[in-house]
Amino acid sequence: MAYVISDDCIMCGTCEGECPAGAISAGDDKYVIDPDLCMDCGSCAGACPAGAIEQE
């Protein structure tokens, strides 16, 4: 199960730097996680200051 970023994303970019798989990139209004690259490690969720990342 890949992680997803909700609309609560504040576009700070913290999650992108935390992802060891490089699965996170900036979208139009929030960061997005590529489910094919996500390793389900959860490092992004723990780093998100807005609590916008959760398992799908």
DSSP file (Angstrom, degrees, kcal/mol; ACC not computed):
  #  RESIDUE AA STRUCTURE BP1 BP2  ACC     N-H-->O    O-->H-N    N-H-->O    O-->H-N    TCO  KAPPA ALPHA  PHI   PSI    X-CA   Y-CA   Z-CA
    1    1 A M              0   0    0      0, 0.0     2,-0.1     0, 0.0     0, 0.0   0.000 360.0 360.0 360.0 118.5    0.0    0.0    0.0
    2    2 A A        -     0   0    0     53,-0.1    54,-2.8     1,-0.1     2,-0.2  -0.352 360.0-112.2 -76.8 159.8    1.5    3.3   -1.1
    3    3 A Y  E     -A   55   0A   0     52,-0.2     2,-0.3    53,-0.1    52,-0.2  -0.602  30.5-158.2 -86.9 154.3    1.3    6.5    0.8
    4    4 A V  E     -A   54   0A   0     50,-2.9    50,-2.2    -2,-0.2     2,-0.5  -0.941  13.5-129.7-132.4 155.7   -0.7    9.4   -0.5
    5    5 A I  E     -A   53   0A   0     -2,-0.3    48,-0.2    48,-0.2    28,-0.1  -0.924  25.6-147.2-108.9 125.7   -0.6   13.1    0.2
    6    6 A S    >   -     0   0    0     46,-3.4     3,-1.5    -2,-0.5    25,-0.1  -0.167  34.3 -93.1 -83.2 178.6   -3.9   14.8    1.1
    7    7 A D  T 3  S+     0   0    0      1,-0.3    -1,-0.1    23,-0.1    45,-0.1   0.530 114.7  81.6 -69.7  -5.7   -5.1   18.3    0.3
    8    8 A D  T 3   +     0   0    0     44,-0.2    -1,-0.3    43,-0.1    44,-0.1   0.529  64.1 125.8 -75.5  -5.1   -3.8   19.3    3.7
    9    9 A C    <   -     0   0    0     -3,-1.5    -4,-0.0    43,-0.2    39,-0.0  -0.296  47.7-163.0 -56.8 132.6   -0.3   19.6    2.1
   10   10 A I        -     0   0    0     20,-0.0    -1,-0.1     0, 0.0    20,-0.1   0.223  37.6-118.7-103.6  12.2    1.3   23.0    2.7
   11   11 A M        +     0   0    0      1,-0.1    -2,-0.1    18,-0.1    19,-0.1   0.829  67.4 140.4  57.8  37.1    3.8   22.6   -0.2
   12   12 A C        -     0   0    0      1,-0.0    -1,-0.1    19,-0.0    -3,-0.0   0.759  56.1-136.0 -81.7 -24.3    6.8   22.8    2.2
   13   13 A G     >  +     0   0    0     12,-0.1     4,-1.3     3,-0.0     3,-0.2   0.455  65.5 125.9  85.9   0.7    8.8   20.1    0.4
   14   14 A T  H  > S+     0   0    0      1,-0.2     4,-1.1     2,-0.2     3,-0.2   0.905  71.9  53.0 -58.3 -42.7   10.0   18.3    3.5
   15   15 A C  H  > S+     0   0    0      1,-0.2     4,-1.2     2,-0.2     3,-0.4   0.869 101.4  59.4 -63.3 -38.4    8.6   15.0    2.4
   16   16 A E  H  4 S+     0   0    0      1,-0.2     3,-0.4     2,-0.2     8,-0.2   0.900 107.2  46.4 -59.7 -41.8   10.5   15.1   -1.0
   17   17 A G  H  < S+     0   0    0     -4,-1.3    -1,-0.2    -3,-0.2    -2,-0.2   0.735 111.0  53.2 -72.2 -23.0   13.8   15.3    0.8
   18   18 A E  H  < S+     0   0    0     -4,-1.1    -1,-0.2    -3,-0.4    -2,-0.2   0.667  82.7 101.0 -85.3 -18.4   12.9   12.5    3.2
   19   19 A C    ><  -     0   0    0     -4,-1.2     3,-0.8    -3,-0.4     5,-0.1  -0.572  51.8-167.3 -77.7 114.1   11.9   10.0    0.5
   20   20 A P  T 3  S+     0   0    0      0, 0.0    -1,-0.2     0, 0.0    -4,-0.0   0.683  87.9  52.8 -72.5 -16.1   14.8    7.5   -0.1
   21   21 A A  T 3  S-     0   0    0      0, 0.0    -2,-0.1     0, 0.0    17,-0.0   0.524 105.1-124.4 -95.6  -7.3   13.1    6.2   -3.3
   22   22 A G    <   +     0   0    0     -3,-0.8    16,-0.1    -6,-0.2    -6,-0.1   0.829  66.5 137.9  67.6  31.1   12.7    9.6   -4.9
   23   23 A A        +     0   0    0     14,-0.2    11,-3.0    10,-0.1     2,-0.4   0.528  44.6  81.7 -87.3  -7.0    8.9    8.9   -5.2
   24   24 A I  E     +B   33   0B   0     -8,-0.2     2,-0.3     9,-0.2     9,-0.2  -0.849  50.5 161.6-109.3 134.7    7.7   12.4   -4.2
   25   25 A S  E     -B   32   0B   0      7,-2.2     7,-3.0    -2,-0.4     2,-0.3  -0.959  43.6 -89.0-143.7 161.7    7.6   15.4   -6.5
   26   26 A A  E     -B   31   0B   0     -2,-0.3     5,-0.2     5,-0.2     2,-0.1  -0.546  41.9-170.3 -74.8 130.1    5.8   18.8   -6.6
   27   27 A G        -     0   0    0      3,-1.4     4,-0.1    -2,-0.3    -1,-0.0  -0.263  42.6 -82.4-100.6-165.4    2.4   18.8   -8.2
   28   28 A D  S    S+     0   0    0      1,-0.1     3,-0.1    -2,-0.1    -2,-0.0   0.927 120.8   1.2 -68.4 -46.4    0.3   21.8   -9.1
   29   29 A D  S    S+     0   0    0      1,-0.3     2,-0.3     2,-0.0    -1,-0.1   0.406 136.2  13.0-126.3  -0.7   -1.2   22.4   -5.7
   30   30 A K  S    S-     0   0    0    -20,-0.1    -3,-1.4   -19,-0.1    -1,-0.3  -0.972  84.5 -87.2-162.8 164.6    0.4   19.7   -3.5
   31   31 A Y  E     -B   26   0B   0     -2,-0.3     2,-0.3    -5,-0.2    -5,-0.2  -0.484  43.5-151.2 -75.1 152.9    3.2   17.2   -3.5
   32   32 A V  E     -B   25   0B   0     -7,-3.0    -7,-2.2    -2,-0.1     2,-0.5  -0.929   6.4-139.7-128.7 152.1    2.4   13.8   -5.0
   33   33 A I  E     -B   24   0B   0     -2,-0.3    -9,-0.2    -9,-0.2   -28,-0.1  -0.944  16.1-134.1-113.4 126.8    3.8   10.3   -4.4
   34   34 A D    >>  -     0   0    0    -11,-3.0     4,-1.8    -2,-0.5     3,-1.3  -0.707  13.7-154.7 -77.7 112.9    4.4    7.9   -7.3
   35   35 A P  T 34 S+     0   0    0      0, 0.0    -1,-0.2     0, 0.0   -12,-0.0   0.757  91.1  59.8 -64.5 -23.5    2.8    4.6   -6.1
   36   36 A D  T 34 S+     0   0    0      1,-0.2    -2,-0.0   -13,-0.1   -13,-0.0   0.755 113.8  36.1 -74.7 -23.0    5.1    2.6   -8.4
   37   37 A L  T <4 S+     0   0    0     -3,-1.3    -1,-0.2   -14,-0.1   -14,-0.2   0.681  90.2 109.0 -99.8 -22.7    8.2    4.0   -6.7
   38   38 A C     <  -     0   0    0     -4,-1.8    -5,-0.0   -15,-0.2   -19,-0.0  -0.345  48.5-165.7 -61.5 129.6    6.9    4.2   -3.1
   39   39 A M        -     0   0    0     -2,-0.1    -1,-0.1   -37,-0.0   -37,-0.1   0.315  37.5-120.7 -97.1   5.2    8.6    1.6   -0.8
   40   40 A D        +     0   0    0      1,-0.1    -2,-0.1   -37,-0.1   -38,-0.0   0.810  69.1 137.4  59.2  32.6    6.0    2.0    2.0
   41   41 A C        -     0   0    0      1,-0.0    -1,-0.1   -38,-0.0    -3,-0.0   0.781  55.1-140.9 -81.1 -25.9    8.7    3.0    4.4
   42   42 A G     >  +     0   0    0     12,-0.0     4,-1.9     1,-0.0     5,-0.2   0.501  61.5 127.6  82.3   3.5    6.7    5.9    6.0
   43   43 A S  H  > S+     0   0    0      1,-0.2     4,-1.0     2,-0.2   -24,-0.1   0.854  73.8  52.4 -63.4 -32.8    9.6    8.3    6.3
   44   44 A C  H  > S+     0   0    0      2,-0.2     4,-1.4     1,-0.2     3,-0.4   0.913 106.7  52.1 -67.3 -42.6    7.7   11.0    4.5
   45   45 A A  H  4 S+     0   0    0      1,-0.2     3,-0.2     2,-0.2     8,-0.2   0.887 109.2  50.0 -62.7 -39.6    4.7   10.6    6.8
   46   46 A G  H  < S+     0   0    0     -4,-1.9    -1,-0.2     1,-0.2    -2,-0.2   0.764 113.4  46.6 -69.8 -24.5    6.8   11.0    9.9
   47   47 A A  H  < S+     0   0    0     -4,-1.0    -1,-0.2    -3,-0.4    -2,-0.2   0.663  83.0 108.4 -91.4 -18.0    8.5   14.1    8.5
   48   48 A C    ><  -     0   0    0     -4,-1.4     3,-0.8    -3,-0.2     5,-0.1  -0.453  51.5-162.5 -69.2 117.3    5.3   16.0    7.3
   49   49 A P  T 3  S+     0   0    0      0, 0.0    -1,-0.2     0, 0.0    -4,-0.0   0.710  90.7  50.0 -71.8 -18.2    4.7   19.0    9.6
   50   50 A A  T 3  S-     0   0    0     -3,-0.0    -2,-0.1     0, 0.0    -3,-0.0   0.506 104.5-126.1 -96.9  -5.3    1.1   19.2    8.4
   51   51 A G    <   +     0   0    0     -3,-0.8   -42,-0.1    -6,-0.1   -43,-0.1   0.850  64.6 139.4  64.0  33.7    0.2   15.5    8.9
   52   52 A A        +     0   0    0    -44,-0.1   -46,-3.4   -46,-0.1     2,-0.5   0.387  41.8  83.7 -92.5   2.9   -0.9   15.3    5.2
   53   53 A I  E     +A    5   0A   0    -48,-0.2     2,-0.3    -8,-0.2   -48,-0.2  -0.921  49.7 152.5-116.2 130.3    0.6   11.9    4.4
   54   54 A E  E     -A    4   0A   0    -50,-2.2   -50,-2.9    -2,-0.5     2,-0.2  -0.957  48.3 -86.0-146.6 163.3   -1.1    8.6    5.1
   55   55 A Q  E      A    3   0A   0     -2,-0.3   -52,-0.2   -52,-0.2   -53,-0.1  -0.504 360.0 360.0 -72.0 140.5   -1.3    5.1    3.8
   56   56 A E              0   0    0    -54,-2.8    -1,-0.1    -2,-0.2   -53,-0.1   0.463 360.0 360.0 -76.1 360.0   -3.8    4.6    1.0
